[in-house]
Amino acid sequence: MNKVPGAFRNFVLTIVIGGVAVGACLAALIPGATTIATAHHYTSDKIKELRGLNQRSTIFDSANNVIGVLGIQNREAAKLDEVPPLIQNAVIDVEDKTFWNNDGIDVNGVFRAFVKNLTSGKIEQGGSTITQQLVKNRILNSKRDINRKVKELVLAVRLNEKFSKRKILEQYLNTVYFGQGSYGVKAAVERFFTTTDPGSPFPRPKRFDEVTPGEAALLAGVISNPEGNNPFVDPEAAKKRRDFALGQMLDQGDITAEQATAGAQEPLPTVKPEAELRPKNSWAEEVQNRLYDDPLYAVLGSTRQERKDRVLKGGLKIYSSLDPKLQQDAQNAMDAVLPEKPGWTGSLVSMDPTTGLVKAMYAGPGFESSQYNIATSYPGRQAGSTWKVITISAAMESGFSPNDLVDGTSPCKFGQYGQTSNAGEGENGRMTFRKATADSVNCAFARTELAVGFNKVIDTAKVMGITQETLKPILTLTLGTIESTPTEMATVAATLANGGLHRPPVFVSKIVGPDGEVVFDAARDVTPTRAISAESAACAVDMLKGVITGGTGTAARLSGRESAGKTGTTDNKADANFLHITPTLVSFVWHGNSTARIPGAGFGGQIPARISKRYMDAALEGVPEQALPAGGAACARKGAFILETGRATTDNGQLPPGDTVPTLTPPSVVVNPPAPTAATRPRPPTTTTTIPPPTTTAPTTP
């Protein structure tokens, strides 16, 4: 490369930088004299690094499809080797023909602009090289005065000494603004130009290697006036600038005459790119919210603002847990069943219990307009009797057995705790805890809840996945009258399916920084915690099998595959739910009205169970079947009697019908666990409890 002759270069630098007395005297006559006279302070070692660039963050699904883009500037930095020579040459030909040879400034251009600016007393002409523009945008600012211009000239020379030409060009191409919210050449190509693949009806952004000479010329042409000359604002001005750029490219020998002619005839882009970088769907919205607020992603910053800045400015590649195939399966299941009840909607969350990865999430229709995600938004909806799986888990942890006998007579009153009743017919009398689970007998579960203790049930809920602080010691807690989200309930199901090991719901599986460093990896960084014992989990799941094989959830029975589950229905049938468990996938389905608790959703064993079956059958198609765990030691415990004050056994293990058992424990009665103290739960007055005789023969284990 030929350099400007040394004597001429030194003369120019003397005048411009003020390196000798003559230059300083001349400089003193014009504005900016102080800047020029002290220019020797701008040494290359004082140019540390260029000011950082804001880069967009991109959200991918598990198949690497883009599902969202977040940021305050639409920019993704590209390596120079990624940018085709066609685009590089177009920009150089238009913006700085001497780039490869100059010392950071174009001597002739500087003098022309300098004389013009001196006569006017202000900056009217820039004469800026690519290096000067980089200095202005990444070291200085855009202020138009002579002091700033002189600094720009000096620093351009110094920057040219410090960095290679390739690095300067790479940084410039990633910095420059092309209009319509497009920062940097990669974003400009993607946002300005689209193409359609054979066989696909949908356009996609162009890649670098698909850019034509006319498109490269258009990009280079808009740089000088990115908003005024872009094709979406002024097509005629854009054509003139494109023609000018094509002429420059032809003059420099970077394209042929035929390419120049063809480029001038190319149609201009007409699909105006979206200006805002914000979530456009429920998955992108949920990922953004989790990155800002979920403690799992504290690696992004110690405060919410730090995490937000990292997401919106940090150029992250965010890999969500969304499985597009399972997401489509969820959509198909909803589309197949929900139209049967116009005006009603549903939500679904599905997780891999072994990893905590949320594979599918149906937020409910109309998210784009309402921005309300039923699946995750607090406080959620009433889960109904699906909440009983938590009571079962707490009971198993407290030494109860599915063989225990419990009175399910309805209505049932419990002194100061109030009363409740069963939802169906034929659910009265004494029954096994297993039978009460299969038939979802409210009075049996209310009595069991009192026997276990509110504190134990609430604590179990929290360690299994209920995260909100609304839980209260009320009789209907076990009936799911306190709201929870479908995501929370799916997490509870996952904890059971994972042998009592709790994993928080993971919506982001990996985060990679712009330098390729793995910032977060769920497989590496998320550790499960023991919520309940493996024995308790196995027995609870074993009890829940009966819900599907012969209880309230038979409509959810899977094709050729074992599963466990629980139905849930609230008062007036305003909320209907189904919780579904297999070893490799769990799901939770809610069904109701999207805006209010309106009666009419039906039972959990109806539409929710059918949606769950349709989804799980499709999602598990081709997945090798794994058997659910056997009930094990916890399920083999000898049966006792569940009283509202605890679990009671007698010396001979039997309590004949009609016998009276004091609520206070005599030596012949063992209560496990002990009744809560007055400090933890008020106790009813001391009375005696009479176990009524069974109305039929004692039920057998289903």
C-alpha positions in Angstrom: 0.0 0.0 0.0 1.3 3.4 -0.9 1.6 5.9 1.9 1.3 9.7 1.7 4.8 11.0 1.1 6.5 11.5 4.5 7.4 15.2 4.0 3.8 16.1 2.9 2.4 14.0 5.8 4.6 15.8 8.3 3.5 19.2 6.9 -0.1 18.3 7.2 0.3 17.0 10.7 2.2 20.2 11.6 -0.7 22.4 10.4 -3.4 20.2 11.8 -2.0 18.9 15.0 0.3 21.9 15.8 3.5 19.9 16.3 5.8 22.8 15.6 5.8 26.5 16.3 4.6 27.6 12.9 1.6 25.2 13.1 0.9 26.4 16.6 1.0 30.0 15.6 -1.4 29.3 12.7 -3.6 27.3 14.9 -3.7 30.1 17.5 -5.5 32.3 15.0 -8.5 30.0 14.7 -11.0 28.5 17.2 -9.7 25.3 18.7 -6.2 26.6 19.2 -6.0 25.1 22.7 -7.0 21.7 21.4 -4.4 21.8 18.6 -1.6 23.2 20.8 -2.1 20.3 23.3 -2.6 17.6 20.7 0.7 15.9 21.6 -1.1 14.6 24.7 -3.3 12.4 22.5 -0.9 9.5 22.4 -1.9 6.0 21.3 -1.5 4.6 24.8 -4.3 6.8 26.0 -6.7 5.2 23.5 -7.6 2.2 25.7 -10.7 0.6 24.2 -13.5 1.8 22.1 -16.7 2.6 23.9 -18.8 -0.6 24.1 -21.7 -1.2 21.7 -25.2 -2.0 22.7 -26.2 -5.3 21.2 -29.5 -7.1 20.9 -30.1 -10.4 22.7 -31.7 -13.2 20.7 -34.0 -15.9 22.2 -34.0 -19.4 20.6 -36.1 -22.5 21.1 -34.5 -25.9 21.7 -34.2 -26.4 17.9 -32.3 -23.1 17.5 -35.3 -21.3 15.9 -35.4 -17.6 16.8 -38.5 -16.8 18.9 -37.7 -13.3 20.1 -35.3 -10.4 20.0 -34.7 -8.1 23.0 -32.7 -4.9 23.2 -32.6 -1.1 23.0 -30.6 -1.1 19.7 -31.0 -3.7 17.0 -27.4 -4.7 16.6 -25.5 -7.9 16.5 -21.8 -7.6 16.0 -20.2 -9.6 13.1 -16.6 -10.6 12.5 -15.1 -8.9 9.4 -14.6 -12.4 7.9 -18.4 -12.8 8.0 -19.1 -9.7 5.9 -18.7 -10.3 2.2 -16.1 -8.3 0.3 -19.0 -6.9 -1.8 -20.4 -5.1 1.2 -17.0 -4.1 2.6 -16.0 -2.6 -0.8 -19.3 -0.8 -1.3 -19.0 1.0 2.1 -15.3 1.9 1.5 -16.0 3.1 -2.1 -18.7 5.5 -0.8 -17.4 6.6 2.6 -13.6 6.5 2.3 -11.9 5.5 -0.9 -8.4 6.0 0.6 -9.2 3.9 3.6 -6.6 1.1 3.0 -3.9 3.7 2.4 -4.6 6.7 4.6 -3.3 7.3 8.1 -6.7 7.7 9.6 -7.4 11.0 7.8 -7.8 11.9 4.2 -5.4 14.8 3.7 -7.2 16.3 0.7 -10.6 15.9 2.3 -9.4 17.4 5.6 -8.0 20.5 3.9 -11.2 21.1 1.8 -13.4 20.7 4.9 -11.0 22.7 7.1 -11.0 25.7 4.8 -14.7 25.7 4.5 -15.3 25.4 8.2 -12.8 28.2 9.0 -14.6 30.6 6.7 -18.0 29.8 8.2 -16.8 29.5 11.9 -18.7 26.2 12.3 -18.6 22.7 11.1 -20.3 22.5 7.7 -18.2 19.8 6.0 -16.9 16.7 7.6 -14.5 15.2 5.2 -14.5 12.3 7.6 -12.8 9.0 6.9 -14.1 5.7 8.2 -11.6 6.0 11.1 -12.8 9.5 12.0 -16.4 8.4 12.0 -15.4 5.5 14.3 -13.7 8.0 16.6 -16.7 10.3 16.6 -19.1 7.4 17.5 -17.1 5.3 19.8 -14.7 7.8 21.6 -16.1 11.3 21.3 -19.6 12.4 20.4 -21.5 14.0 17.5 -21.2 17.6 18.7 -20.5 19.9 15.7 -17.8 22.4 16.7 -14.2 22.9 15.8 -12.7 21.7 19.1 -14.4 18.4 18.8 -13.4 18.2 15.1 -9.7 18.7 15.9 -9.9 16.0 18.6 -11.4 13.7 16.0 -8.6 14.3 13.6 -5.9 13.8 16.2 -7.5 10.7 17.6 -8.1 9.2 14.1 -4.4 9.3 13.5 -3.6 7.7 16.9 -6.3 5.1 16.4 -4.8 4.2 13.0 -1.5 3.6 14.8 -3.0 1.5 17.5 -5.4 -0.8 15.5 -5.1 -2.6 12.3 -7.2 -1.5 9.3 -9.2 -4.7 9.5 -10.1 -4.1 13.1 -11.1 -0.5 12.4 -13.3 -1.6 9.5 -14.9 -4.3 11.5 -15.7 -2.0 14.4 -17.0 0.6 12.0 -19.4 -1.8 10.2 -20.7 -2.9 13.6 -21.1 0.7 14.8 -22.7 2.6 11.9 -26.4 3.3 11.8 -28.4 2.4 8.7 -31.8 3.8 9.6 -35.1 2.2 10.7 -33.6 1.1 13.9 -30.9 -0.9 12.2 -27.5 -0.6 13.9 -24.5 -2.3 12.3 -24.3 -4.1 9.0 -25.7 -7.4 10.1 -28.9 -6.0 11.5 -29.3 -3.8 8.4 -29.0 -6.8 6.1 -31.5 -8.8 8.1 -34.0 -6.0 8.5 -33.8 -4.4 5.0 -33.8 -7.5 2.9 -35.9 -10.7 3.0 -36.1 -13.8 0.8 -38.4 -16.9 0.6 -37.1 -20.4 0.6 -38.5 -22.9 -2.0 -41.6 -24.6 -0.6 -42.0 -22.1 2.2 -44.8 -19.4 2.2 -43.0 -17.3 4.8 -40.2 -14.8 4.1 -37.1 -14.8 6.2 -34.2 -12.3 6.7 -31.4 -12.6 4.2 -27.9 -13.8 5.1 -24.8 -11.9 4.3 -23.9 -14.3 1.4 -27.3 -13.6 -0.3 -26.8 -9.8 -0.6 -26.8 -8.5 -4.2 -24.6 -5.6 -5.6 -27.7 -3.4 -5.7 -28.5 -4.2 -2.0 -24.8 -3.6 -1.0 -24.9 -0.2 -2.8 -28.2 0.7 -1.1 -26.7 0.0 2.3 -23.6 2.0 1.6 -25.6 4.9 0.1 -27.8 5.4 3.2 -25.0 5.9 5.7 -24.6 9.6 5.1 -28.3 10.2 5.9 -29.7 7.0 7.3 -33.2 8.3 8.1 -33.7 10.6 5.1 -32.3 8.4 2.4 -33.6 5.0 3.3 -36.1 3.3 1.0 -38.9 3.2 3.6 -38.9 7.0 4.0 -37.9 8.4 0.6 -37.6 5.8 -2.2 -36.4 8.3 -4.8 -33.6 9.6 -2.6 -32.7 6.0 -1.8 -32.5 5.2 -5.6 -30.2 8.2 -6.2 -27.9 7.2 -3.4 -27.9 3.6 -4.6 -27.0 4.8 -8.2 -24.2 6.9 -6.8 -22.8 4.0 -4.8 -23.0 1.7 -7.8 -21.1 4.3 -9.8 -18.4 4.5 -7.1 -18.2 0.7 -7.0 -17.8 0.5 -10.8 -15.1 3.2 -10.8 -13.1 1.3 -8.2 -13.4 -1.9 -10.2 -15.4 -3.7 -7.5 -18.3 -4.6 -9.8 -18.8 -4.9 -13.5 -20.9 -2.7 -15.7 -23.5 -5.4 -16.0 -23.7 -5.7 -12.2 -24.1 -1.9 -11.9 -26.9 -1.9 -14.5 -28.7 -4.8 -12.9 -28.3 -3.3 -9.4 -29.9 -0.1 -10.5 -33.0 -2.0 -11.7 -33.5 -4.0 -8.5 -36.7 -3.3 -6.7 -36.3 -1.5 -3.4 -37.4 -3.2 -0.2 -40.9 -2.3 0.8 -41.6 -4.2 4.1 -40.7 -1.7 6.7 -38.9 -3.4 9.6 -40.4 -3.2 13.1 -38.8 -0.5 15.2 -39.2 -2.0 18.7 -37.3 -4.9 20.2 -39.8 -6.4 22.6 -41.4 -9.7 23.2 -44.0 -10.6 20.5 -45.2 -13.9 22.0 -45.8 -15.4 25.4 -42.6 -17.5 25.4 -40.3 -14.5 24.7 -42.2 -12.5 27.3 -41.8 -15.2 29.9 -38.1 -15.6 29.1 -37.6 -11.9 29.5 -39.4 -11.8 32.8 -37.5 -14.8 34.2 -34.2 -13.3 33.3 -35.1 -10.1 35.1 -36.7 -11.6 38.2 -35.9 -15.3 38.7 -33.0 -15.9 41.2 -31.9 -18.7 38.9 -30.4 -16.1 36.6 -28.6 -13.9 39.2 -25.4 -14.5 37.3 -26.6 -11.8 35.0 -26.4 -9.1 37.7 -26.9 -8.5 41.4 -29.9 -6.2 40.8 -32.9 -6.2 38.5 -31.6 -3.2 36.6 -28.2 -4.9 36.1 -29.9 -8.0 34.8 -32.1 -5.9 32.5 -29.1 -4.0 31.1 -27.3 -7.2 30.5 -30.2 -8.6 28.5 -31.1 -5.5 26.6 -27.5 -4.4 25.8 -25.3 -7.4 26.2 -25.7 -9.3 22.9 -26.7 -12.6 24.6 -27.7 -15.7 22.9 -30.6 -17.0 25.1 -31.6 -20.7 24.6 -35.1 -21.3 26.0 -36.4 -24.7 27.0 -39.2 -24.5 24.5 -39.5 -27.7 22.5 -41.3 -26.6 19.2 -42.7 -30.1 18.6 -44.2 -30.4 22.1 -45.4 -26.8 21.8 -47.3 -27.6 18.7 -48.7 -30.8 20.3 -50.1 -28.5 23.1 -51.6 -26.1 20.6 -53.1 -29.0 18.7 -54.7 -30.5 21.9 -56.2 -27.1 22.8 -57.4 -26.5 19.3 -59.1 -29.9 19.1 -61.0 -29.7 22.4 -61.6 -26.1 23.4 -63.9 -25.2 20.5 -66.5 -27.5 22.0 -67.1 -24.7 24.5 -67.0 -21.3 22.7 -66.0 -18.5 25.0 -63.9 -20.7 27.3 -60.2 -21.1 27.3 -57.4 -23.1 28.8 -53.8 -23.2 29.7 -51.1 -25.9 29.8 -47.6 -26.2 31.2 -45.5 -29.3 30.6 -42.1 -30.1 32.1 -39.4 -32.7 31.9 -39.3 -33.8 35.6 -35.7 -35.0 35.4 -34.3 -31.6 34.3 -37.0 -29.0 35.3 -37.0 -27.8 31.7 -40.4 -26.4 30.7 -41.1 -28.0 27.3 -44.4 -26.5 26.4 -46.5 -23.6 27.6 -49.9 -22.6 26.3 -50.6 -19.2 27.8 -54.2 -18.9 26.6 -55.5 -17.1 23.4 -55.1 -13.4 22.8 -51.7 -12.9 24.6 -50.6 -10.6 21.8 -53.4 -8.1 22.8 -53.8 -8.8 26.5 -50.2 -9.5 27.4 -51.6 -11.8 30.2 -50.1 -15.3 30.6 -52.5 -17.5 32.4 -49.9 -20.2 32.8 -47.4 -18.1 34.8 -49.1 -14.9 36.1 -49.7 -14.6 39.8 -51.8 -15.3 41.7 -53.1 -17.8 39.1 -56.4 -19.7 39.4 -57.8 -22.2 41.8 -56.3 -25.6 41.3 -59.2 -27.4 42.9 -58.5 -31.0 44.1 -55.3 -31.3 42.1 -53.9 -29.6 45.3 -54.7 -32.9 47.1 -51.4 -34.3 45.7 -49.6 -32.0 48.2 -51.7 -33.2 51.1 -51.0 -36.8 50.0 -47.2 -36.1 49.9 -47.3 -34.4 53.3 -49.2 -37.4 54.7 -46.7 -39.9 53.3 -43.9 -37.9 54.8 -45.7 -38.0 58.2 -45.9 -41.8 58.2 -49.5 -42.2 56.9 -50.5 -45.1 54.6 -52.8 -45.5 51.6 -54.3 -48.3 53.7 -55.4 -46.0 56.4 -59.1 -45.6 57.0 -60.7 -42.2 56.9 -64.2 -41.0 57.3 -65.5 -39.3 54.1 -69.0 -38.6 55.3 -70.5 -35.5 53.8 -71.2 -32.8 54.8 -68.4 -32.7 57.4 -67.9 -30.1 60.2 -64.7 -29.5 62.1 -65.6 -27.0 64.8 -63.8 -23.7 64.5 -62.3 -24.8 61.2 -65.6 -24.8 59.4 -67.2 -27.3 57.2 -67.1 -28.7 53.6 -68.9 -31.3 51.6 -68.1 -33.8 48.8 -68.6 -33.0 45.2 -70.2 -36.3 44.1 -72.7 -39.0 45.2 -71.8 -42.2 46.9 -68.7 -40.8 48.7 -69.8 -41.2 52.3 -68.6 -43.5 55.0 -65.3 -44.9 56.0 -62.9 -45.7 53.2 -59.2 -46.2 52.6 -57.0 -43.2 51.9 -56.3 -44.8 48.5 -60.0 -44.9 47.7 -60.5 -41.4 48.9 -57.7 -40.3 46.5 -59.1 -42.1 43.5 -62.6 -40.7 44.1 -61.3 -37.3 45.3 -63.4 -37.3 48.5 -63.3 -33.8 50.0 -64.4 -34.6 53.5 -61.8 -37.4 53.7 -59.1 -35.0 52.6 -60.2 -32.2 55.0 -59.9 -34.7 57.9 -56.5 -35.9 56.6 -55.3 -32.3 56.3 -56.2 -31.7 60.0 -54.5 -34.9 61.0 -51.3 -34.0 59.2 -51.4 -30.4 60.3 -51.6 -27.2 58.3 -48.0 -26.3 58.9 -46.8 -29.6 57.5 -49.0 -29.3 54.4 -48.0 -25.7 53.8 -44.3 -26.5 54.2 -44.6 -29.4 51.8 -46.3 -27.2 49.2 -43.4 -24.8 49.3 -40.7 -27.3 48.9 -42.5 -29.0 46.1 -43.0 -25.9 44.0 -45.6 -23.5 45.3 -43.7 -20.2 45.5 -46.2 -17.5 46.4 -46.9 -16.4 49.9 -50.7 -16.6 49.9 -51.0 -20.0 51.6 -53.1 -19.9 54.8 -54.2 -22.5 57.3 -57.8 -22.9 56.3 -59.9 -26.0 55.9 -60.2 -25.7 52.2 -56.5 -25.4 51.6 -56.4 -29.0 50.5 -59.3 -28.4 48.1 -57.3 -25.9 46.2 -59.3 -22.8 46.9 -56.1 -20.6 47.3 -54.8 -19.7 43.9 -51.7 -21.2 42.3 -50.4 -21.0 38.7 -50.3 -23.9 36.3 -46.6 -23.6 36.3 -46.4 -24.1 40.0 -48.7 -27.1 39.9 -46.7 -28.6 37.0 -43.6 -28.2 39.2 -45.3 -30.1 42.0 -46.1 -32.9 39.6 -42.5 -32.9 38.4 -41.3 -33.2 42.0 -43.3 -36.3 42.4 -42.3 -37.8 39.1 -38.6 -37.1 39.9 -38.7 -39.2 43.1 -39.2 -36.3 45.5 -36.3 -34.2 44.1 -37.5 -30.7 43.4 -36.2 -28.8 40.4 -37.4 -25.2 39.8 -39.2 -24.6 36.5 -36.4 -23.7 33.9 -37.5 -21.6 31.0 -33.9 -20.7 29.9 -31.5 -23.7 29.6 -28.4 -21.8 28.5 -27.1 -18.3 28.0 -24.1 -17.5 25.9 -22.3 -14.1 25.8 -21.2 -12.3 22.7 -17.7 -13.7 23.1 -19.0 -17.3 23.1 -18.6 -17.8 26.9 -21.3 -19.9 28.5 -22.7 -17.5 31.1 -25.4 -19.9 32.4 -26.1 -23.6 31.8 -29.0 -25.1 33.6 -27.5 -28.6 33.5 -24.4 -27.2 35.3 -25.8 -24.5 37.4 -29.2 -25.7 38.7 -29.1 -28.2 41.6 -32.1 -30.2 42.7 -33.2 -30.2 46.3 -34.8 -33.0 48.3 -38.5 -32.0 48.9 -39.9 -35.3 50.1 -38.3 -38.8 50.3 -38.2 -41.1 47.3 -40.4 -43.6 49.3 -43.1 -40.9 49.9 -43.0 -39.8 46.3 -43.3 -43.3 45.0 -46.3 -44.1 47.2 -48.0 -40.9 46.3 -47.6 -41.6 42.6 -48.8 -45.1 43.1 -52.0 -43.8 44.8 -52.5 -41.3 41.9 -52.5 -44.2 39.4 -55.9 -45.1 40.7 -57.3 -41.8 39.7 -56.8 -42.7 36.0 -57.3 -46.5 36.1 -60.7 -46.3 38.0 -61.3 -42.9 39.6 -62.3 -39.4 38.5 -59.6 -39.1 35.7 -60.3 -42.1 33.5 -60.7 -39.8 30.5 -56.9 -39.1 30.7 -55.8 -42.7 30.4 -53.0 -42.8 27.9 -52.7 -45.1 24.9 -50.5 -48.0 25.8 -48.7 -46.2 28.6 -49.0 -46.0 32.4 -49.6 -42.7 34.0 -50.8 -41.1 37.2 -52.9 -38.0 37.7 -55.4 -35.9 39.7 -58.5 -34.1 38.7 -59.5 -30.7 40.2 -62.8 -28.9 40.2 -63.7 -25.7 42.1 -67.0 -24.4 43.5 -69.6 -23.8 40.8 -67.3 -25.5 38.3 -65.6 -22.2 37.5 -62.1 -23.8 37.3 -61.4 -27.3 36.1 -57.9 -28.8 36.2 -55.9 -31.9 35.5 -52.4 -32.9 36.7 -50.7 -35.6 34.8 -47.6 -37.6 35.6 -45.3 -39.9 33.7 -41.6 -40.6 34.5 -40.3 -38.5 31.5 -43.0 -35.8 31.1 -45.6 -34.1 33.3 -48.3 -31.6 32.5 -50.9 -29.4 34.1 -54.1 -28.2 32.3 -56.4 -25.5 33.5 -59.7 -24.8 31.9 -62.0 -21.8 32.6 -62.9 -18.3 31.6 -59.9 -16.0 30.8 -61.2 -12.9 32.5 -63.2 -14.0 35.6 -64.3 -17.0 37.7 -67.5 -17.8 35.8 -69.4 -21.1 36.5 -69.5 -23.5 33.7 -66.0 -25.0 33.1 -67.2 -28.4 34.2 -65.2 -31.1 36.0 -61.5 -31.6 35.9 -62.1 -35.2 34.6 -63.8 -33.8 31.5 -62.2 -31.2 29.2 -58.9 -30.8 31.1 -58.4 -34.6 31.3 -59.2 -35.0 27.6 -56.8 -32.2 26.6 -54.1 -33.7 28.8 -54.5 -37.1 27.2 -54.4 -35.7 23.7 -51.3 -33.7 24.5 -49.4 -36.4 26.4 -50.2 -39.1 23.8 -48.7 -36.9 21.0 -45.8 -35.6 23.1 -44.7 -39.1 24.1 -45.2 -40.7 20.8 -42.0 -42.6 19.9 -40.5 -42.1 23.5 -39.7 -45.5 25.1 -42.1 -46.3 27.8 -40.8 -46.1 31.4 -42.8 -47.7 34.2 -43.9 -45.5 37.2 -42.2 -46.6 40.4 -43.8 -49.3 42.6 -45.5 -48.1 45.8 -42.7 -49.5 47.9 -42.3 -49.5 51.7 -44.5 -46.4 52.3 -47.4 -48.0 50.5 -46.9 -51.3 52.5 -47.4 -49.6 55.9 -50.2 -51.2 58.0 -53.3 -49.2 57.9 -54.5 -47.1 60.8 -57.2 -44.5 61.4 -57.1 -41.0 60.2 -58.7 -38.7 62.8 -58.8 -35.0 62.7 -56.3 -34.9 65.6 -53.8 -37.4 64.0 -53.2 -40.9 62.8 -54.4 -43.4 65.4 -53.6 -47.1 65.9 -54.7 -49.5 68.6 -52.7 -52.3 70.2 -54.3 -54.8 67.9 -54.2 -52.6 64.9 -58.0 -52.5 64.6 -60.7 -50.0 65.7 -64.0 -51.7 65.5 -67.0 -49.7 64.1 -68.8 -47.7 66.8 -65.8 -47.6 69.2 -64.9 -44.3 70.7 -61.4 -42.9 70.6 -60.4 -39.9 72.8 -58.8 -37.1 71.0 -56.2 -37.0 73.7 -53.8 -39.9 73.4 -54.1 -42.7 76.1 -51.3 -45.2 76.4 -53.1 -47.7 74.1 -53.3 -45.2 71.2 -50.4 -43.8 69.2 -50.9 -40.7 67.2 -48.5 -39.9 64.4 -47.7 -37.1 63.9 -48.5 -35.4 67.2 -51.3 -32.9 67.1 -50.0 -29.4 66.5 -49.6 -27.3 69.6 -51.6 -24.2 70.4 -48.6 -22.1 69.2 -48.8 -23.6 65.7 -52.5 -24.3 65.3 -55.6 -23.7 67.5 -57.1 -26.9 68.7 -60.8 -27.7 68.9 -62.3 -28.4 72.3 -61.5 -31.8 73.8 -64.2 -34.2 72.8 -64.5 -37.8 71.8 -64.6 -38.9 68.2 -66.8 -41.9 67.3 -66.0 -43.8 64.2 -69.3 -44.5 62.5 -70.0 -48.0 61.4 -69.4 -48.5 57.6 -72.4 -48.3 55.4 -71.2 -51.2 53.4 -68.4 -53.7 53.6 -65.0 -52.2 54.1 -63.7 -51.0 50.7 -60.8 -52.9 49.2 -57.8 -51.2 47.8 -58.5 -50.3 44.2 
